[in-house]
Amino acid sequence: MNAHLLSLNDFSMPKVLTGTNAMYTKIVYLLLLEPGKFQSHPTMGVGLRSRYRYNNSENLLQNLHLDIQDQIERFLPELQMIEISLSLKKDGVLGIVINTEQGAYALAYNGSTDVMDAPAAYVLDDL
């Protein structure tokens, strides 16, 4: 699996991620992609920012988990074997953990500041 980036490597060639880096990058793209951005695939994308930023419903984690699973099954079928875990911390930060056979990758999305990052400050168990 490869993920092509819009940046250049040290040899001024287009940068290409491979393996687990490509897999995690594609999942993050799918999480952030807003539905309707690609005319050829108008339902592609979870739309984490617009659909879940101000959503305080009781079913937030369940609905988001179902949407992520559906998107992976439809648009990244080669990644169906991964497991996504979601948690909502007291400070409103949404924890997303992507578990694969090769390891785990953690993301934290803060809806109030609209920032998503790989949390160095959070222990994997906290997410």
C-alpha positions as CSV (number, residue, x, y, z in Angstrom):
1,M,0.0,0.0,0.0
2,N,1.3,3.5,-0.9
3,A,0.1,7.0,0.0
4,H,1.3,9.8,-2.3
5,L,1.9,13.1,-0.6
6,L,2.0,16.6,-2.1
7,S,5.5,17.2,-0.9
8,L,9.0,16.3,-2.1
9,N,11.7,14.1,-0.7
10,D,15.4,14.9,-0.4
11,F,15.8,14.2,-4.1
12,S,13.0,16.5,-5.3
13,M,10.8,13.6,-6.2
14,P,7.2,13.2,-5.0
15,K,7.1,11.8,-1.5
16,V,5.5,8.4,-1.2
17,L,4.7,6.7,2.1
18,T,4.6,2.9,2.2
19,G,3.5,0.2,4.7
20,T,2.0,1.2,8.0
21,N,2.7,4.9,7.5
22,A,0.6,4.8,4.3
23,M,-2.2,2.9,6.0
24,Y,-2.4,5.4,8.9
25,T,-2.2,8.3,6.5
26,K,-5.1,7.0,4.4
27,I,-7.2,6.5,7.5
28,V,-6.6,10.0,8.7
29,Y,-7.4,11.4,5.3
30,L,-10.7,9.4,5.4
31,L,-11.5,10.7,8.9
32,L,-10.9,14.4,7.9
33,L,-12.3,14.3,4.4
34,E,-15.7,16.0,4.1
35,P,-18.4,14.1,2.1
36,G,-19.0,15.7,-1.2
37,K,-15.4,16.9,-1.9
38,F,-14.9,14.3,-4.6
39,Q,-17.6,14.4,-7.3
40,S,-16.8,10.8,-8.4
41,H,-17.3,9.6,-4.8
42,P,-19.7,12.0,-3.1
43,T,-20.2,9.9,0.0
44,M,-16.5,9.4,0.7
45,G,-15.3,10.8,4.0
46,V,-16.3,10.7,7.6
47,G,-16.3,14.5,7.9
48,L,-15.0,14.4,11.5
49,R,-14.7,18.2,11.7
50,S,-18.1,19.3,10.4
51,R,-20.3,16.4,11.5
52,Y,-18.9,15.7,15.0
53,R,-17.3,18.9,16.2
54,Y,-20.3,20.3,18.0
55,N,-22.2,17.0,18.4
56,N,-22.9,16.3,22.1
57,S,-25.4,13.5,21.6
58,E,-25.3,10.4,23.7
59,N,-24.7,8.2,20.7
60,L,-21.7,10.3,19.4
61,L,-19.1,7.5,19.8
62,Q,-21.4,4.8,18.5
63,N,-22.4,6.8,15.4
64,L,-18.9,7.9,14.7
65,H,-17.6,4.3,15.1
66,L,-20.2,3.0,12.7
67,D,-19.4,5.8,10.2
68,I,-15.7,5.0,10.3
69,Q,-16.3,1.3,9.9
70,D,-18.6,1.9,6.9
71,Q,-16.2,4.3,5.2
72,I,-13.3,1.8,5.6
73,E,-15.4,-1.0,4.2
74,R,-16.5,1.0,1.2
75,F,-13.3,3.0,0.3
76,L,-10.4,1.1,2.0
77,P,-11.5,-2.5,1.8
78,E,-7.9,-3.8,2.2
79,L,-7.9,-2.3,5.7
80,Q,-11.0,-4.0,7.0
81,M,-9.0,-6.1,9.5
82,I,-8.0,-3.0,11.6
83,E,-9.8,-2.1,14.8
84,I,-10.8,1.5,15.7
85,S,-11.3,2.4,19.3
86,L,-12.9,5.7,20.3
87,S,-13.2,7.5,23.7
88,L,-14.3,10.9,24.8
89,K,-12.2,12.5,27.6
90,K,-13.6,14.8,30.2
91,D,-12.0,17.8,28.5
92,G,-13.9,17.1,25.3
93,V,-11.0,15.5,23.5
94,L,-11.9,12.7,21.2
95,G,-9.4,9.8,21.4
96,I,-9.0,7.6,18.3
97,V,-6.8,4.5,18.5
98,I,-6.2,2.5,15.3
99,N,-5.1,-1.0,16.1
100,T,-3.4,-3.2,13.5
101,E,-1.3,-6.3,13.6
102,Q,1.8,-4.1,13.2
103,G,0.9,-1.9,16.2
104,A,-1.3,1.0,17.4
105,Y,-1.6,4.6,16.3
106,A,-3.3,7.2,18.5
107,L,-4.9,10.4,17.5
108,A,-6.6,13.1,19.6
109,Y,-9.1,15.5,18.2
110,N,-10.0,18.6,20.2
111,G,-13.3,19.9,18.9
112,S,-13.1,23.2,20.8
113,T,-9.7,24.2,19.3
114,D,-10.3,22.2,16.1
115,V,-6.9,20.5,16.4
116,M,-6.0,16.8,15.6
117,D,-2.6,15.5,16.5
118,A,-0.8,12.4,17.6
119,P,-0.8,12.9,21.3
120,A,2.5,12.7,23.0
121,A,0.9,13.9,26.2
122,Y,-1.7,11.2,26.3
123,V,-0.9,7.6,27.3
124,L,-2.4,5.1,25.0
125,D,-4.5,3.7,27.9
126,D,-6.0,7.2,28.5
127,L,-7.4,7.3,25.0
